[in-house]
Amino acid sequence: MTYTVYADSWTAFNFNYYNTWRLCDGDRYVKLSGYDVGYYVGVILCDQSRYKILLSDTIDGEFYDIGDGAGTGQDNCEFIGGEFEAWTVDPDYYNAPSVIGFFRNQWGEIPSMGTIGTADSKFYGRWMECGLVIP
């Protein structure tokens, strides 16, 4: 089956994801991230304003968590079209287990793939609020 995914709108899509360190278990949506690495951004909704944000290089591939090497992931709102950093981030951010995922240090930086989580000081959370309603 072929899916059309756009940069400026959300498409409902039940993507595959590494099922760890999340509280959200609602509908899943995807759109283009604007980057060549982590080409697709996916969200799993807790509700319309709280969600888990993930990235993937392929639409049919695995979607992975996003670690932050210089904060608590507030800049991940950029991937979903936010103009500002997250309003609220999972307070248990610093206890995330080590897994393979994407990471970066700041807004506008191209993400890389590698080990993220507590052991690598590239923390990621179970949810965040970016001030955007999805879909």
C-alpha positions as CSV (number, residue, x, y, z in Angstrom):
1,M,0.0,0.0,0.0
2,T,1.3,3.5,-0.8
3,Y,1.0,6.4,1.6
4,T,1.2,10.0,0.8
5,V,2.8,12.0,3.6
6,Y,3.2,15.8,3.5
7,A,5.3,18.2,5.5
8,D,2.5,20.5,6.4
9,S,-0.3,18.1,7.5
10,W,-0.7,15.0,9.6
11,T,-1.6,11.6,8.1
12,A,-3.1,8.9,10.3
13,F,-0.7,5.9,10.1
14,N,-0.1,3.0,12.5
15,F,3.7,3.1,12.2
16,N,6.1,0.6,13.9
17,Y,8.0,1.9,16.9
18,Y,10.3,0.6,19.5
19,N,7.9,0.2,22.4
20,T,9.8,1.6,25.4
21,W,9.5,4.5,27.8
22,R,6.2,6.0,26.8
23,L,2.9,6.7,28.5
24,C,1.0,7.6,25.3
25,D,-1.0,4.9,23.6
26,G,-3.5,6.7,21.4
27,D,-3.8,7.4,17.7
28,R,-0.6,7.6,15.6
29,Y,0.1,10.3,12.9
30,V,3.1,11.0,10.6
31,K,4.4,13.9,8.5
32,L,7.7,14.9,7.0
33,S,10.2,16.2,9.4
34,G,12.1,18.6,7.0
35,Y,15.4,16.7,7.6
36,D,17.1,14.1,5.4
37,V,18.0,12.1,8.6
38,G,14.9,11.3,10.5
39,Y,12.9,12.0,7.4
40,Y,9.5,11.2,9.0
41,V,8.2,12.4,12.3
42,G,5.6,10.3,14.1
43,V,3.5,11.1,17.1
44,I,1.6,8.8,19.4
45,L,-1.2,10.8,21.1
46,C,-1.8,10.8,24.9
47,D,-4.4,13.4,23.9
48,Q,-4.5,16.1,21.2
49,S,-2.0,18.3,23.1
50,R,0.3,15.7,24.8
51,Y,2.2,13.2,22.7
52,K,5.3,11.1,22.2
53,I,7.5,12.3,19.3
54,L,9.6,9.8,17.3
55,L,11.6,9.8,14.0
56,S,12.2,7.4,11.2
57,D,14.2,7.4,8.0
58,T,11.5,5.3,6.2
59,I,7.7,5.3,6.5
60,D,7.6,1.5,6.8
61,G,10.6,1.3,9.1
62,E,10.9,1.5,12.8
63,F,10.3,4.9,14.5
64,Y,12.7,5.7,17.3
65,D,12.9,8.0,20.3
66,I,14.7,11.3,20.1
67,G,17.4,12.0,22.7
68,D,18.7,15.4,23.7
69,G,22.4,15.8,24.5
70,A,22.0,19.4,25.9
71,G,18.6,19.6,27.7
72,T,15.4,17.8,28.1
73,G,14.1,17.7,24.5
74,Q,12.2,20.9,24.4
75,D,13.6,21.6,20.9
76,N,11.9,18.4,19.6
77,C,8.8,20.6,19.0
78,E,10.6,21.7,15.8
79,F,10.0,18.3,14.2
80,I,6.2,18.6,14.5
81,G,6.1,22.2,13.3
82,G,6.4,24.1,16.5
83,E,7.8,27.6,16.5
84,F,8.8,27.4,20.2
85,E,10.3,24.9,22.6
86,A,8.1,22.5,24.6
87,W,5.7,23.9,27.2
88,T,5.9,20.8,29.3
89,V,8.2,17.8,29.2
90,D,7.9,14.5,31.1
91,P,9.4,15.1,34.5
92,D,10.9,11.6,34.5
93,Y,13.0,12.5,31.5
94,Y,16.3,11.6,33.2
95,N,15.4,8.0,34.0
96,A,15.0,6.8,30.4
97,P,16.6,3.5,29.6
98,S,19.4,3.2,27.0
99,V,18.2,2.3,23.6
100,I,19.0,3.0,19.9
101,G,17.5,6.3,18.7
102,F,18.0,9.6,17.1
103,F,19.6,12.5,19.0
104,R,20.8,16.1,18.7
105,N,21.8,19.0,21.0
106,Q,19.8,22.0,19.7
107,W,17.1,23.4,17.5
108,G,18.0,23.2,13.8
109,E,20.7,20.6,14.3
110,I,20.5,17.5,12.0
111,P,19.7,14.5,14.1
112,S,22.1,11.5,14.3
113,M,21.4,7.9,15.1
114,G,23.0,6.1,18.1
115,T,22.6,5.1,21.7
116,I,20.4,7.4,23.8
117,G,19.2,7.3,27.3
118,T,20.6,7.6,30.8
119,A,23.9,5.9,30.3
120,D,24.8,8.2,27.4
121,S,23.4,11.5,28.7
122,K,21.1,11.9,25.7
123,F,17.9,11.9,27.6
124,Y,14.4,11.4,26.2
125,G,10.9,11.6,27.7
126,R,7.7,9.6,27.5
127,W,5.6,12.6,26.4
128,M,5.7,16.4,25.8
129,E,3.4,19.3,25.1
130,C,4.5,21.7,22.4
131,G,1.4,24.0,22.3
132,L,0.2,22.4,19.1
133,V,-3.0,20.3,18.7
134,I,-2.6,17.1,16.6
135,P,-4.0,16.3,14.2
